[in-house]
Amino acid sequence: MKSNESSITEFILLGFTDIRKLQLLFFVILLFSYLLTITGNSVIIILTNLDHRLHTPMYFFLWNFSIMEIGFTTVITPPTLSHLLMGHKNVPYVGCMVQSFMYFHMGTTEFFLLAVMSYDRYLAICNPLRYPSIMQKSLCTLLVFCCWIGSFLLIIGPSVIFLQLPMCNSNILDHFFCDNTPLIQLLCGDTRLLELFGFVTAVLSLLGTLIISVVSYVNIIKTILNISSATGRKKAFSTCASHFIVVSITYGSCIFLYISPSQASKVEFGKIVAILNTIVSPLLNPFIYSLRNQQVQEALKDLLRQVAVFIKSPRKT
């Protein structure tokens, strides 16, 4: 077992295609998407920290969500860009393990944070009078901290079990990054305990947080329907609709990848869904979630005006 385990020092990712022109085309598309993702989420982080009008619990969670999104897509996209540009597909064993762990750690943190944000919107809309006294800065900070720590504690168990199992001689991964589904297929020996831990982790992180989000939004919708003002209903629905879109994209892709029963159907189509989850979703989130918000747009305009004034102002020599 030890000889098999130590014989694999790197993995070979099959990626998207072996056609060089297509690799370069994918590189350009992914690079543009990645830069746009970093820019959009960075703008949210800067605005919500500089503009005092955005110093509210909702925007506190949003800029933390943007930090997590930047980290989540950075774990996957730059290595993929390197593989597409250079044409090589080799990934060191340690690098592959680190990428896999960070991918699931940040992905699980995202589920917890989405659940917290759903609960925040529930309190803001369903209990507006108690909301300021409940969602104080100390509680918001504690909730974000618990999201990161809770995700780590949930992921570390299956990761340790995975590292204890020996690998067979094959080191070929039919994916563009070190996902757990192709990695588990390379393991030798009894993987039932690992698969059980993985399933429990997926249920707790995916379905558990999804239930919290669904219950929150069911109560939110009930409250919104009871609002007498048409303007008030429209504003409330607009705020929650963007959150619901993000939740749908994130949970839909991950449930297909990690809870759907059919493994055979996940090979090629699974790569497409993984692109949706790791690249498209972080790209769309700042635009769906924040940049279409009127308060954020006003803050962005003010920031751009200040930058323009600073550039135009004469500098003392």
KEKE-3310 file (N, C-alpha, C; in steps of 0.2 Angstrom, whole numbers, plus 5000, padded with zeros to 4 digits):
npx = (5004:5009:5019:5012:5005:5016:5021:5014:5017:5012:4998:4989:4979:4965:4958:4949:4951:4961:4965:4974:4971:4958:4961:4968:4958:4949:4957:4958:4944:4942:4952:4947:4935:4939:4947:4936:4928:4937:4938:4924:4921:4930:4927:4915:4920:4928:4919:4909:4917:4922:4911:4900:4886:4884:4887:4881:4873:4869:4877:4889:4890:4890:4902:4911:4906:4911:4925:4926:4922:4932:4943:4938:4937:4950:4957:4954:4954:4967:4977:4971:4971:4985:4988:4980:4987:5001:5000:5003:4998:5001:5000:5007:5006:5005:5000:4988:4981:4980:4973:4961:4956:4955:4946:4934:4933:4931:4920:4910:4910:4904:4891:4886:4887:4878:4867:4867:4865:4853:4845:4848:4841:4828:4826:4827:4816:4805:4805:4807:4808:4815:4827:4838:4843:4846:4855:4869:4885:4895:4888:4887:4900:4904:4896:4901:4914:4911:4906:4917:4925:4917:4915:4928:4930:4920:4925:4938:4938:4934:4944:4956:4953:4954:4967:4973:4970:4977:4983:4979:4988:4985:4985:4978:4966:4950:4946:4946:4952:4957:4945:4935:4927:4933:4945:4942:4939:4952:4957:4962:4957:4945:4933:4921:4919:4924:4916:4904:4906:4908:4896:4888:4893:4890:4876:4874:4881:4876:4861:4857:4860:4853:4839:4838:4839:4828:4817:4818:4815:4803:4795:4799:4793:4779:4778:4780:4770:4760:4762:4755:4758:4762:4774:4783:4782:4788:4801:4805:4804:4813:4826:4827:4825:4837:4846:4840:4842:4856:4857:4850:4858:4870:4867:4860:4870:4879:4872:4869:4882:4887:4878:4869:4864:4869:4884:4890:4885:4892:4903:4908:4897:4898:4909:4905:4895:4903:4911:4901:4899:4912:4917:4908:4897:4904:4908:4895:4889:4893:4887:4874:4870:4874:4879:4868:4860:4853:4858:4872:4875:4874:4884:4895:4896:4899:4911:4918:4917:4925:4938:4940:4940:4952:4961:4961:4965:4977:4994:5005:5022)
npy = (4994:5006:5008:5010:5021:5031:5031:5039:5055:5066:5072:5070:5081:5079:5090:5101:5100:5093:5100:5113:5126:5127:5127:5139:5147:5145:5149:5163:5167:5162:5170:5183:5182:5179:5191:5200:5195:5197:5211:5215:5210:5216:5229:5229:5226:5237:5248:5245:5246:5259:5268:5276:5274:5262:5254:5243:5228:5220:5223:5221:5207:5205:5210:5202:5190:5193:5193:5179:5174:5179:5172:5159:5157:5160:5149:5139:5145:5152:5141:5133:5142:5143:5130:5129:5139:5135:5122:5111:5098:5093:5091:5093:5081:5086:5099:5097:5091:5102:5111:5104:5103:5117:5121:5115:5119:5133:5133:5127:5136:5146:5141:5142:5155:5160:5155:5162:5175:5174:5173:5185:5194:5189:5193:5207:5210:5203:5206:5220:5230:5224:5221:5230:5229:5216:5211:5216:5223:5215:5202:5200:5199:5188:5178:5177:5173:5160:5154:5152:5144:5133:5128:5123:5113:5104:5100:5095:5082:5072:5075:5071:5057:5053:5056:5045:5034:5022:5025:5019:5014:5023:5040:5049:5062:5065:5079:5097:5102:5098:5089:5081:5070:5063:5060:5052:5040:5036:5029:5015:5001:5000:5012:5016:5022:5034:5039:5039:5049:5060:5061:5064:5076:5083:5084:5091:5103:5107:5104:5106:5120:5125:5122:5131:5143:5142:5141:5154:5162:5159:5164:5177:5180:5178:5189:5200:5199:5204:5217:5233:5243:5246:5250:5247:5233:5230:5235:5227:5214:5215:5216:5204:5195:5195:5189:5177:5172:5170:5160:5150:5147:5143:5133:5124:5120:5113:5103:5095:5091:5084:5078:5071:5055:5048:5043:5041:5049:5061:5065:5073:5082:5086:5094:5105:5110:5112:5123:5132:5133:5137:5147:5155:5158:5165:5176:5182:5185:5198:5207:5204:5204:5215:5227:5231:5237:5251:5259:5255:5258:5273:5275:5270:5279:5291:5288:5287:5300:5307:5301:5306:5320:5320:5316:5326:5337:5350:5346:5348:5354)
npz = (5000:5004:4995:4983:4986:4988:4975:4967:4962:4956:4947:4932:4923:4912:4907:4897:4882:4870:4858:4852:4848:4853:4866:4868:4865:4876:4886:4884:4886:4899:4906:4904:4910:4923:4927:4926:4937:4948:4948:4949:4962:4970:4969:4976:4989:4991:4990:5000:5012:5012:5010:5021:5021:5017:5028:5035:5041:5030:5020:5026:5026:5013:5008:5014:5008:4995:4997:5000:4987:4978:4983:4981:4967:4964:4968:4959:4945:4941:4941:4931:4920:4918:4914:4902:4894:4894:4890:4897:4908:4921:4938:4954:4968:4981:4978:4972:4982:4991:4983:4981:4995:4998:4989:4993:5006:5005:4997:5005:5015:5008:5007:5020:5023:5014:5019:5032:5026:5021:5033:5038:5029:5032:5045:5043:5035:5041:5054:5057:5067:5078:5072:5071:5085:5086:5075:5077:5076:5082:5083:5069:5065:5072:5067:5053:5056:5062:5051:5043:5052:5055:5042:5040:5050:5046:5034:5037:5042:5032:5023:5030:5031:5018:5015:5021:5014:5002:4985:4969:4954:4944:4939:4932:4930:4925:4923:4925:4936:4953:4958:4970:4966:4954:4960:4971:4964:4960:4971:4981:4990:5004:5002:5008:5021:5019:5008:5015:5025:5016:5010:5021:5024:5013:5013:5026:5023:5010:5009:5022:5024:5013:5017:5027:5020:5011:5021:5026:5015:5012:5023:5021:5009:5012:5021:5013:5004:5012:5013:5011:5003:4986:4981:4991:4992:4979:4981:4991:4985:4975:4981:4987:4976:4969:4978:4979:4966:4966:4975:4969:4958:4964:4973:4964:4955:4963:4970:4959:4956:4967:4975:4967:4961:4949:4943:4931:4922:4924:4919:4906:4906:4919:4920:4913:4922:4933:4929:4928:4942:4948:4940:4933:4942:4953:4945:4941:4953:4960:4952:4950:4964:4970:4962:4955:4964:4970:4981:4981:4968:4969:4978:4971:4960:4968:4972:4960:4956:4966:4963:4950:4953:4961:4952:4943:4951:4954:4957:4970:4968)
capx = (5000:5014:5023:5007:5004:5021:5023:5011:5020:5009:4992:4988:4972:4963:4955:4944:4952:4968:4966:4978:4967:4953:4964:4970:4951:4946:4961:4956:4938:4943:4956:4943:4930:4943:4948:4930:4926:4941:4936:4918:4920:4935:4923:4910:4924:4930:4913:4906:4921:4923:4905:4897:4879:4884:4890:4875:4874:4868:4883:4895:4890:4891:4909:4914:4905:4915:4931:4926:4921:4938:4947:4935:4938:4957:4959:4953:4955:4974:4980:4968:4974:4992:4987:4978:4992:5007:4999:5005:4993:5003:4999:5010:5002:5003:4996:4982:4977:4979:4968:4954:4954:4953:4940:4928:4933:4928:4913:4906:4909:4899:4884:4885:4887:4872:4861:4867:4863:4845:4842:4848:4835:4822:4825:4826:4809:4800:4806:4811:4809:4820:4832:4845:4846:4849:4860:4874:4892:4898:4885:4888:4907:4904:4892:4905:4919:4908:4905:4924:4927:4912:4917:4934:4928:4916:4929:4944:4937:4934:4951:4961:4952:4956:4974:4975:4969:4982:4980:4981:4994:4983:4986:4974:4960:4946:4943:4951:4955:4957:4939:4935:4924:4938:4951:4940:4940:4959:4958:4962:4954:4938:4931:4914:4919:4925:4910:4899:4908:4907:4888:4885:4896:4886:4870:4874:4883:4871:4854:4855:4859:4847:4833:4838:4837:4821:4812:4819:4812:4795:4793:4800:4787:4773:4778:4780:4763:4755:4764:4750:4761:4765:4781:4786:4782:4792:4808:4807:4805:4819:4831:4827:4826:4844:4849:4837:4846:4863:4856:4848:4864:4875:4865:4858:4876:4883:4868:4870:4889:4889:4873:4865:4866:4872:4891:4892:4883:4895:4910:4908:4893:4900:4914:4901:4892:4909:4912:4896:4900:4918:4919:4902:4894:4908:4907:4889:4887:4893:4883:4867:4869:4876:4880:4862:4857:4853:4863:4878:4877:4876:4891:4900:4896:4902:4918:4921:4918:4931:4944:4941:4943:4959:4966:4961:4967:4984:4999:5011:5029)
capy = (5000:5012:5009:5013:5028:5035:5031:5045:5062:5071:5070:5073:5083:5079:5096:5102:5097:5093:5104:5118:5132:5128:5128:5146:5151:5144:5153:5170:5167:5161:5175:5189:5181:5180:5198:5203:5193:5200:5218:5216:5208:5221:5235:5228:5226:5244:5252:5244:5248:5266:5272:5275:5272:5254:5251:5239:5221:5216:5225:5218:5201:5205:5211:5196:5186:5195:5190:5172:5172:5180:5166:5152:5156:5160:5142:5135:5148:5153:5135:5131:5146:5141:5123:5130:5143:5132:5116:5106:5096:5090:5094:5090:5078:5091:5105:5094:5090:5108:5114:5101:5105:5124:5122:5113:5123:5139:5132:5126:5143:5150:5139:5144:5162:5162:5154:5168:5181:5173:5174:5192:5197:5187:5198:5214:5211:5201:5209:5226:5233:5221:5220:5233:5227:5209:5211:5221:5222:5209:5196:5199:5196:5181:5173:5176:5169:5153:5151:5149:5139:5128:5124:5120:5108:5100:5097:5092:5075:5068:5076:5066:5050:5053:5055:5039:5028:5022:5026:5014:5016:5028:5046:5053:5064:5067:5085:5103:5104:5092:5088:5075:5064:5059:5058:5046:5035:5033:5026:5008:4999:5002:5019:5017:5027:5041:5041:5041:5056:5064:5061:5068:5083:5087:5085:5096:5109:5109:5103:5110:5127:5126:5122:5138:5149:5141:5143:5161:5166:5157:5168:5183:5181:5179:5196:5205:5199:5207:5224:5236:5248:5242:5252:5243:5226:5230:5236:5221:5208:5217:5215:5197:5191:5194:5184:5170:5170:5168:5154:5145:5145:5140:5126:5120:5116:5109:5097:5090:5088:5081:5074:5067:5048:5045:5045:5040:5055:5067:5066:5079:5087:5088:5099:5111:5112:5114:5129:5137:5134:5139:5153:5159:5161:5171:5182:5185:5187:5205:5211:5202:5205:5222:5233:5233:5240:5258:5262:5253:5263:5279:5275:5270:5286:5296:5286:5289:5307:5308:5299:5311:5326:5319:5316:5333:5342:5351:5343:5353:5351)
capz = (5000:5005:4988:4978:4988:4987:4968:4963:4965:4952:4943:4925:4922:4905:4906:4892:4876:4867:4853:4855:4846:4858:4873:4868:4865:4882:4890:4883:4889:4906:4908:4904:4916:4930:4928:4928:4943:4953:4948:4952:4969:4973:4969:4981:4995:4992:4991:5007:5017:5011:5010:5027:5019:5016:5034:5037:5041:5024:5016:5029:5024:5006:5006:5016:5003:4989:4998:4999:4980:4975:4985:4979:4960:4963:4969:4953:4939:4939:4938:4924:4915:4917:4910:4895:4891:4893:4887:4902:4912:4927:4945:4960:4972:4986:4976:4970:4988:4994:4979:4983:5001:4998:4985:4997:5012:5003:4994:5011:5018:5004:5009:5027:5022:5010:5024:5036:5023:5021:5039:5039:5026:5035:5051:5041:5032:5045:5061:5056:5074:5082:5068:5073:5091:5085:5070:5079:5073:5086:5081:5062:5065:5075:5062:5048:5059:5063:5044:5041:5056:5054:5036:5041:5054:5042:5029:5039:5043:5026:5020:5034:5029:5011:5014:5024:5009:4997:4978:4964:4950:4939:4941:4927:4932:4920:4925:4924:4943:4957:4961:4974:4962:4950:4965:4974:4959:4960:4978:4982:4996:5006:5002:5010:5026:5015:5004:5020:5027:5010:5009:5027:5024:5007:5016:5031:5020:5005:5010:5028:5023:5009:5021:5031:5015:5009:5026:5027:5010:5012:5027:5018:5004:5016:5024:5007:5001:5017:5013:5008:4998:4980:4980:4997:4989:4974:4984:4995:4981:4971:4985:4988:4970:4967:4983:4977:4959:4968:4979:4964:4954:4968:4975:4959:4952:4968:4971:4953:4956:4973:4978:4962:4961:4943:4943:4924:4918:4927:4916:4902:4908:4925:4919:4912:4928:4937:4926:4931:4949:4950:4936:4931:4948:4956:4940:4941:4960:4962:4947:4952:4971:4973:4958:4952:4970:4970:4986:4978:4962:4971:4981:4966:4957:4972:4973:4954:4956:4970:4960:4945:4956:4963:4946:4940:4955:4953:4962:4972:4967)
cpx = (5004:5017:5018:5006:5009:5023:5020:5013:5016:5003:4992:4980:4971:4961:4950:4945:4959:4970:4968:4974:4961:4955:4965:4963:4949:4951:4959:4949:4938:4947:4951:4938:4933:4944:4942:4927:4930:4939:4930:4918:4925:4931:4918:4914:4926:4924:4910:4910:4922:4917:4901:4889:4879:4887:4884:4876:4874:4874:4889:4895:4892:4899:4913:4912:4909:4922:4932:4926:4928:4943:4945:4937:4946:4960:4959:4956:4963:4978:4977:4970:4981:4992:4985:4983:4998:5006:5000:4999:4995:5002:5002:5005:5000:4999:4989:4978:4975:4973:4961:4952:4951:4947:4934:4927:4929:4921:4908:4905:4904:4892:4882:4883:4880:4866:4861:4864:4855:4842:4842:4842:4829:4821:4824:4819:4804:4800:4810:4813:4814:4827:4839:4847:4849:4855:4865:4880:4895:4895:4887:4895:4908:4901:4897:4911:4917:4907:4912:4926:4923:4913:4923:4933:4925:4920:4935:4944:4938:4941:4956:4960:4955:4963:4977:4974:4974:4978:4983:4986:4992:4983:4982:4967:4956:4942:4948:4954:4954:4950:4939:4932:4929:4944:4949:4940:4947:4961:4958:4959:4947:4937:4924:4914:4919:4919:4904:4900:4907:4900:4885:4887:4892:4879:4869:4876:4878:4864:4852:4855:4854:4840:4832:4836:4830:4816:4812:4815:4805:4792:4793:4794:4781:4772:4777:4773:4758:4757:4758:4752:4764:4772:4786:4787:4788:4800:4810:4808:4812:4825:4832:4828:4833:4847:4846:4840:4852:4862:4854:4854:4869:4873:4863:4864:4879:4879:4869:4877:4890:4884:4869:4868:4870:4879:4893:4891:4887:4901:4911:4904:4894:4905:4910:4898:4897:4911:4907:4897:4906:4920:4913:4898:4898:4908:4901:4887:4887:4888:4875:4865:4869:4876:4874:4858:4858:4858:4870:4880:4878:4883:4897:4901:4900:4910:4922:4922:4924:4937:4945:4943:4950:4963:4967:4965:4975:4988:5004:5017:5033)
cpy = (5006:5014:5012:5020:5033:5036:5037:5051:5067:5068:5073:5074:5083:5086:5096:5099:5097:5097:5111:5125:5133:5129:5136:5150:5151:5149:5161:5171:5167:5167:5182:5188:5182:5187:5202:5201:5196:5208:5219:5215:5213:5227:5235:5229:5234:5249:5251:5246:5256:5271:5271:5273:5265:5251:5248:5232:5217:5217:5222:5211:5200:5206:5205:5190:5187:5192:5183:5170:5173:5174:5160:5152:5157:5153:5138:5139:5149:5147:5133:5135:5144:5134:5125:5134:5139:5125:5110:5104:5092:5094:5090:5087:5083:5097:5103:5093:5097:5111:5111:5103:5113:5125:5120:5117:5130:5138:5130:5132:5147:5148:5142:5152:5164:5160:5160:5174:5181:5175:5182:5196:5195:5192:5205:5215:5209:5203:5215:5230:5230:5220:5223:5231:5219:5208:5216:5219:5216:5203:5195:5196:5189:5176:5172:5171:5161:5150:5148:5143:5132:5124:5120:5113:5102:5096:5093:5084:5070:5069:5071:5059:5049:5052:5049:5033:5028:5023:5021:5018:5022:5035:5051:5055:5067:5074:5091:5105:5098:5092:5081:5068:5060:5057:5052:5039:5032:5029:5019:5007:5001:5009:5021:5022:5034:5043:5043:5048:5061:5066:5066:5075:5087:5088:5090:5103:5112:5109:5107:5117:5129:5127:5129:5143:5148:5144:5151:5165:5164:5162:5176:5185:5182:5186:5201:5205:5203:5215:5228:5241:5244:5244:5248:5236:5225:5230:5229:5215:5209:5215:5207:5192:5190:5189:5177:5167:5167:5161:5148:5142:5141:5133:5121:5116:5112:5103:5092:5087:5083:5077:5069:5060:5046:5048:5045:5046:5062:5069:5072:5084:5090:5094:5106:5114:5115:5121:5134:5138:5138:5146:5158:5162:5166:5177:5186:5188:5195:5209:5210:5204:5212:5228:5235:5237:5247:5262:5261:5258:5270:5280:5274:5276:5291:5294:5288:5296:5310:5307:5304:5317:5326:5319:5323:5338:5343:5348:5348:5350:5353)
cpz = (5000:4998:4983:4980:4987:4980:4965:4966:4961:4949:4936:4924:4914:4903:4901:4885:4874:4861:4855:4853:4851:4865:4873:4869:4872:4887:4890:4887:4897:4909:4909:4910:4923:4932:4930:4935:4949:4954:4951:4959:4973:4974:4975:4988:4996:4994:4998:5013:5017:5012:5017:5026:5019:5022:5038:5037:5035:5020:5019:5027:5016:5004:5009:5011:4997:4991:4997:4991:4977:4977:4982:4971:4959:4964:4963:4946:4937:4937:4932:4919:4913:4912:4903:4891:4889:4890:4891:4906:4919:4933:4950:4964:4978:4984:4974:4977:4991:4990:4981:4990:5001:4994:4989:5003:5010:5000:5000:5015:5015:5006:5015:5027:5019:5015:5029:5033:5022:5027:5041:5036:5029:5041:5049:5039:5037:5052:5061:5063:5078:5078:5070:5080:5091:5081:5072:5076:5076:5083:5073:5061:5067:5070:5056:5050:5060:5056:5042:5045:5055:5048:5037:5045:5051:5037:5031:5040:5037:5023:5024:5032:5022:5011:5017:5019:5004:4990:4974:4959:4945:4942:4936:4930:4926:4922:4924:4931:4947:4961:4965:4970:4958:4955:4969:4970:4958:4966:4977:4989:4997:5006:5005:5016:5023:5012:5009:5023:5022:5009:5015:5026:5018:5010:5021:5027:5015:5007:5017:5027:5018:5012:5024:5026:5013:5014:5027:5022:5009:5017:5025:5013:5007:5018:5018:5004:5006:5017:5009:5002:4992:4979:4985:4995:4984:4976:4987:4990:4977:4975:4986:4982:4968:4972:4980:4970:4961:4971:4974:4960:4958:4970:4970:4956:4957:4969:4965:4954:4962:4977:4973:4961:4955:4943:4935:4920:4920:4923:4912:4904:4914:4925:4917:4918:4933:4935:4929:4938:4951:4946:4935:4937:4951:4951:4941:4948:4961:4958:4949:4959:4973:4968:4955:4958:4969:4974:4983:4972:4964:4974:4976:4962:4961:4972:4966:4953:4960:4967:4954:4947:4958:4958:4943:4944:4954:4959:4964:4971:4973)
residu = (MET:LYS:SER:ASN:GLU:SER:SER:ILE:THR:GLU:PHE:ILE:LEU:LEU:GLY:PHE:THR:ASP:ILE:ARG:LYS:LEU:GLN:LEU:LEU:PHE:PHE:VAL:ILE:LEU:LEU:PHE:SER:TYR:LEU:LEU:THR:ILE:THR:GLY:ASN:SER:VAL:ILE:ILE:ILE:LEU:THR:ASN:LEU:ASP:HIS:ARG:LEU:HIS:THR:PRO:MET:TYR:PHE:PHE:LEU:TRP:ASN:PHE:SER:ILE:MET:GLU:ILE:GLY:PHE:THR:THR:VAL:ILE:THR:PRO:PRO:THR:LEU:SER:HIS:LEU:LEU:MET:GLY:HIS:LYS:ASN:VAL:PRO:TYR:VAL:GLY:CYS:MET:VAL:GLN:SER:PHE:MET:TYR:PHE:HIS:MET:GLY:THR:THR:GLU:PHE:PHE:LEU:LEU:ALA:VAL:MET:SER:TYR:ASP:ARG:TYR:LEU:ALA:ILE:CYS:ASN:PRO:LEU:ARG:TYR:PRO:SER:ILE:MET:GLN:LYS:SER:LEU:CYS:THR:LEU:LEU:VAL:PHE:CYS:CYS:TRP:ILE:GLY:SER:PHE:LEU:LEU:ILE:ILE:GLY:PRO:SER:VAL:ILE:PHE:LEU:GLN:LEU:PRO:MET:CYS:ASN:SER:ASN:ILE:LEU:ASP:HIS:PHE:PHE:CYS:ASP:ASN:THR:PRO:LEU:ILE:GLN:LEU:LEU:CYS:GLY:ASP:THR:ARG:LEU:LEU:GLU:LEU:PHE:GLY:PHE:VAL:THR:ALA:VAL:LEU:SER:LEU:LEU:GLY:THR:LEU:ILE:ILE:SER:VAL:VAL:SER:TYR:VAL:ASN:ILE:ILE:LYS:THR:ILE:LEU:ASN:ILE:SER:SER:ALA:THR:GLY:ARG:LYS:LYS:ALA:PHE:SER:THR:CYS:ALA:SER:HIS:PHE:ILE:VAL:VAL:SER:ILE:THR:TYR:GLY:SER:CYS:ILE:PHE:LEU:TYR:ILE:SER:PRO:SER:GLN:ALA:SER:LYS:VAL:GLU:PHE:GLY:LYS:ILE:VAL:ALA:ILE:LEU:ASN:THR:ILE:VAL:SER:PRO:LEU:LEU:ASN:PRO:PHE:ILE:TYR:SER:LEU:ARG:ASN:GLN:GLN:VAL:GLN:GLU:ALA:LEU:LYS:ASP:LEU:LEU:ARG:GLN:VAL:ALA:VAL:PHE:ILE:LYS:SER:PRO:ARG:LYS:THR)
# end
